[in-house]
Amino acid sequence: MKTPTPYGAESLNNSPLVADGSDYPCKQRPGVYGGSAKNEMAVGAPQKLSFTGSAVHGGGSCQLSLTKDLKPTKATKFSVILSIEGGCPANTAGNLGEDPNGSGASTFTYSIPKDIAPGDYTLAWTWFNKIGNREMYMNCAPITVTGSKKRDLNATEAFDLDDNILPKRDLSSLPDMFKANIQSVSGTCHTADSADLAFPNPGSVVQKKGSSPLTPPVGSCSSSSSSSGSSGSSAGSAVSATPAQPSVAAQPSAAVQPSAAAQPSAAAQPSAAVQPSAAAQPSASSSGSGAGSGSSAGSGSSAGSVTSSGSSSGTGSSGGITCSSDGTQFQMPGGPMQAVAAGTKCVGGAIQMGKRSAKFRKAFQV
């Protein structure tokens, strides 16, 4: 692993973990956790995974995992944030042109999930090669997780639909890092020869980069359950068939994203389904920040005015829009009553943006 910069980069070589497990984890050796390697990563920001060397053994499958242990031992639990099934570290039939210092392997993009708490972690890269001896490769790197770099976002907070601040994810809710081909560590579990590995529990963020069918491991291979929306296998269950695969994603799962309703830009716009056409909506004066005409994405028509004012007395119609008494529905001339978009109300013949909570406004600086 070239980036992120691994522990003990000066003494690191390209060999796999020893078959007897004596150098698991992180290729144990004198001074392995020494050196000056530093890697700062903002949650949700794109990060680069790259490699040095040419013996890519036809590719295979890789994982990235985290632990709070800064000097991992055999007892350390690593939790998966990304699985790459096939084509890692390269999608090729054999090896690249011989060059132990070469940089011809593929590069991958990943990110730290947005609900991971800031702090110091160890990031582990593990690889199970497609062709050649049944091996497990592993490098580790020190990382410091920071908040988002976005100017309008309080770095460490995500919100649910009711503007409640979501708690930080406990790493124990993520799948365990997969281990195989090292009997003292993984028992009888091993990977099939000449096949891209299908991880028993890959987690919710999976990239599929190979062109060959995926094959599950063989032997007694346990996988831990998690709340990450991954394969759904139960703790300790033996792998006996190809597991259900989560949808391919190159970004953190939806579970760790602030909801659309919690985004200022999205909340300021009613959905296209609830926006009247320019012909049916007269211009209306705004009475708060963010007021004015919005546009319906892809509709080709000008949306009705949206204001961020407080409540407006009365209901009824204006310019052809009829509001329900509770403001949750509206009606265009000759059309049926229909619900307004989340975060908006129909008041006095106009679609208005609802007020956000104080904690939301503080976090998003609105």
Sequence and secondary structure as in RCSB ss.txt:
>XXXX:A:sequence
MKTPTPYGAESLNNSPLVADGSDYPCKQRPGVYGGSAKNEMAVGAPQKLSFTGSAVHGGGSCQLSLTKDLKPTKA
TKFSVILSIEGGCPANTAGNLGEDPNGSGASTFTYSIPKDIAPGDYTLAWTWFNKIGNREMYMNCAPITVTGSKK
RDLNATEAFDLDDNILPKRDLSSLPDMFKANIQSVSGTCHTADSADLAFPNPGSVVQKKGSSPLTPPVGSCSSSS
SSSGSSGSSAGSAVSATPAQPSVAAQPSAAVQPSAAAQPSAAAQPSAAVQPSAAAQPSASSSGSGAGSGSSAGSG
SSAGSVTSSGSSSGTGSSGGITCSSDGTQFQMPGGPMQAVAAGTKCVGGAIQMGKRSAKFRKAFQV
>XXXX:A:secstr
  BS  TTGGG  S    TTSTTTTTT  TTTT S    EEETTS EEEB   S  TT EEEEEEEES SS  TT
   EEEEEEESS S  SSS  SS TT   S  EEE   TTS SEEEEEEEEEEESSSS   EEEEEEEEEE    
TTS TT  B TTS B     GGGS B    S HHHHTT B  TTSEE  SS  S EEE  SS EE  BSS EE  
 SSSS    TTEE  S        SS  GGGS  GGG HHHHTS  GGG   TTT       STT EEEE TTT 
SEEEEEE     S   EETTEEE TTSSEEE TTS EEE  TTEEEETTEEEE    HHHHHHHT 
